[in-house]
Amino acid sequence: MYGNTPLYLAPMAGVADRAFREICRICGADRTVSEMISAKAIYYNDEKTQKLADYSELERPFTIQLFGSDPEVIAYAARYMADNFHPDYIDLNMGCPVNKIVRGGDGSALMKNLPLAYEVVKSAVNASNVPVTVKMRAAWSNSLADDDENNAVALARLCEKAGAVQVAVHARTREQGYVRGIDLSVIRRVKQAVSIPVIGNGDIRSGEEAESMLTETGCDGLMIGRAAMGKPWIFGEIRAYLEGRPYSPPPLLEVINDHIARTFAYKNEHTAACELRHHICAYIHDIHGAAALRARVNQATDEAELRAIAAEIARLSNE
């Protein structure tokens, strides 16, 4: 019934870099999205920020996500990304709950100013020659979650009116952050309110939870974030569950070594070693000796050392 449901890797800052996105695609993800990119940094031609938009043909269809709240700046960044990086979609972040983002009026802060949010979407749609999508939260605060004039329902309607071709709804409010517990009714109400596709996001860690979200909301696709860390094959696992067939994950050592190789290929040695630490620690989970392994990971400085740790993780996971 749900076998053709598209499965997205969520755009996680500091996590969903090119190497991890490629691993997730290989493991079954249908779509990937860049880490969120500051429209203002693009406007001021920050080269370091532009590197966040690097991707490979393996990732197509690929989405570049921007954040910002100035319509003129968003328009410039959307046009620049479309013309220079040629993604398949531009996504606008209206869901990030992090203080340093919302303090500037960006991310989920736009859910407090729906007229401005509309102008931001409209400016991106008018400036870009690729389709524009939007990712949002259920609402800014818990008290607004059930108020369809001030939550994701109202914002989704405005996004559709402004020309967005899809919305993704993380079924938590900004106030909730990432604590457990989502409100599937918000996704359902958004789906009922708009004619464009709606992607559901939040607390999807298994095939059962994926099916439950689809059944209870009627959404058109699923977006998986933190559950993919240390388990990128969750996409293949969910796909198999939705298709009613068995699934065998790829060999753990093969996945980790591929992840290591890709990261070192795309980044300098110091950066790669540092940024791989949280990924390798995620692969460890609760295996025997995890604490000692995490300590080794956090002191590793080169590829050979990380590969040796990967071999130990794989050995211990089979005991």
N, C-alpha and C positions, 0 to 999 in steps of 0.2 A: 504493500500500500504506500509506503513512504520510501521505497527504494531509490527514487530519483531525486530525493531531497538534497539540495546543495549544502555542503558542510564547509564552513569558513573557519580559518584560523583568525582569532581576534587580533587587533592591532595593539599589542602590548609594548609599551615603552621600555627599552632596556632589555627586552626579551626577544621580540619577534624580528630579529635581524635577518639578513638575507640567508645565512647558513641555516638557521632554525626554520625559516619559512620553507626552504627547499626540502629539508628533512621531512617536514610535515606534508608537503605535497607528495613526496615519494611514499609516505606512509598512509596516503589516502585522502588528504584534504583536497577539496575541489577549488577553493579560492583562498588567496592570502592577501593581506593588507599590510602596508608599510607601518613601521613605528610612526607615531604622530609627529608631524613636521610643522614647525612654527612658520606660519605665513609671513610673519614680520621678519624672521631671519632670511627668508627667501627674498623678500622685498629689499632688504639691505645687502643681498648678495653674499650671504655667509656660506663659504665653500664647505665647511665641515657639516653644516646642516644638509646641504644638497646631497652629501654622500649617503644620507639615510634613505634616499630615493632609489639607490642602486638596486636592480633586480635582474633576474635572468629570464630567458624565454620559457624556461621550465615552469615559471610561476604564472604565465598567462592563463586565464584573464587575471590581470593584476591591478590592484587599487592603491593609489597613493593617498594617504590621509593627511589633511591639513587641519591645524587649529588656529583660531584667531577670531576677533570680534569686530574688526574694522572692515566694512564692505569693500572699500577701495583696495585695501591691502590684500584681502582674500581674493578679489578679482585678479589682481596682478599675479599672485602666487599660483592661482588655478591656471591662468593662461600660460605662465612660465613653465609649470610642470607639464601641462599638456603639450606644449610646443617643443620642449627640450627632452622630456623623458618618455613621452608617448605611452602613458598608462592606459588601461582599458576604462578605468573609472577614476574620478576624484571623489574622495569621501571627506565630509566635514565633521569634525569631532565636536559634538555637543553633549558629551557624556563624561569626560574625564573629571573625577571628583577631587583631584589632588590640589592642595591649597595653593601652591605656587602657580597653578594654571588658573584656578577660579578667581584668585585675587586680581588678576588682570582682566577679568570679565570674560575669559575664554572658557572652553570646555563646557561643563554642565551649568556654569553661571549664565549661559545664554538661555537656559530654561526659565530664568527669572525675567527675561526681556524678550518676549515672543515677537514683537514688532521688529526688533533688531535682528533676531534670528532669521526672520523671513527675508530681510534685506541682505543678510550674509549669504543665504542660499541663492537668492535671486541674482546677486552679483556674480557668484561663481558660475551659475548656469549660463548667464549672458556672456561671460568672458571665456569659458572653456569650450573647446570643440570635442570634448569627451563627456559622457554622461556623469551627472553628479548624484551622489548618494549621501545620506546623513546617518550618523550613529548618535543615539541619545540614551538618556536614562529614563526611568519611569516618571520622575518628577524631581524638582529641586529638594523638597522636604517631604517627610513622611505625611505631614498633614495635607499635602496637595495630591497625594498619590491617587485618591479616589475622585478628584475634581477634574473632570474632563475638559474644563476650560483653562486649566493651568498645569496640565501634565503632558505626557507624551502624546496623548490623543490630539490635543490642540496643536502641538508642535508638528506632528506628522501631517495634519491637514494643511498647515501652512507650507511645509516642505513640498508637498505634492502641488499645491497652488503655485509655488515658486519655480517648479520645474524639476524637482528631484525625481529620480526614477526608482528609488528604493530607500527604505529606512530600516535601520537595525535598532532594536529596543533591548537594552539591558534592564531586566525586570527588578532593579533595585533603585531606590532614590539616591540622590547625591548624599543625603544625610546618613544613609546606611553604609556607604563606602563599599566594603567587600565582606561584610559580615554575612553569615549563612542566612538564608531565607529570602526567597524571591516571590513576587506577586505576578503570577501568570495571567491574572485577569487584565492587567494593563496591556500586555501583548495582544490578548484576545480583543480588547476594545479598540486598539490601534488597527488591527487587521480588519475589523468591522467598519472602521471609519474612513479608510482610504482604499483606492483601487490599485495602487502600486504595490509591489512585493514588500513583505514585512519579514525581517529576519529576527528570530528569537535568540536571546543571549542571557546566560546566567545559570550557574549551578548545573551544567551538563557534564556529568562525569562517567556516564555509562549509556549503553543502548537503551535501557529501561527509562532513564531520565530523558533521553532524547525523544523517545516515542511519546512519553507523557507530555512533553512540551508541545509536540506537534498535534497530539490529540486534543489537548485542552485549549490550545490557542488558535489552531488553524493556520499557523504561520507558514511561510513559504520556504524557509531555510533555517539553518541553525548555525550559530557562531560559538565556537569553543575557545576558551582562553587558558586560564591557569591549569586546567586539567590536562592540557597537552604538554606541560612542562614535565620532563622525565618520562613521558608516555606519549610520544608523537604518533604512535600507532593507534591512539584512541579513535582517530578518524576511520581507519580501516575496520576497527572493532565495531564502531557504531554503524557503519555502512552494512557490515555483515549482519548485524542484529536486525536492522530495518528490512533487510532482504530475506531474513529468515534462514540464514545459512551459517555454518560453523566458521570460526576464524582462528588462525594461528598467527601470533605476532612474529615479526622478524627477529632473528637472533639479536640479543641485547648488545653484544660486543660489536657486531656489524653496524648497528645504528649509532652507537656512541663514537666509534672510530670514524664513521662517515661524517658525523657532526663535527668532530675535532678537525678532520682534514679540511672540510669546507671553511671552517672559521679561520684557520691559519692561512688558507689560500686567499681570503678576502681582506684580512687585517694583518698588521704587523705583529711580530711575535709577542711583544709585551701586552698589547691590547687584546689579542686573541686569548692569551693565557688568563688574563684577568676576567674577561667577559665570559669565558667558558665555565668559570667556577660555579656560578649559580645553576648553570645547566647540568653540569656533571653531578653536583650535589643532589639535584632533583632526580637524577636517574638512580641514586642510591636508595631512596625510599627508606624502608625499615629493615634492610637486610642485616644480618649479624655482622658486627664490626663497623656499622655505619659511622659512628662517631669518629673513630680513628681514621677512616677513609676521608671523611669530610675535612679533617685537619690536614691531611696530606694534599687534598685538592686545593685548599685555600693557601697552600704554600708552593704549589707547583708553578714553574716559570717557563716551561717549554713543552713542545708537542710530545717528545719522547716520554717525559714524565707523566703526562696526562694519559697517554696510551697505555702505559704500565698500570696506572690506576684503573683504567677502563677494563683491562684484562682481569684485575683483581675483583672488580665489581661483578663482572660476568661470572667468574668462578664462584664467588660467594652466593650469588643469586641462584645458582644451580644446586647448592648444597642442601 
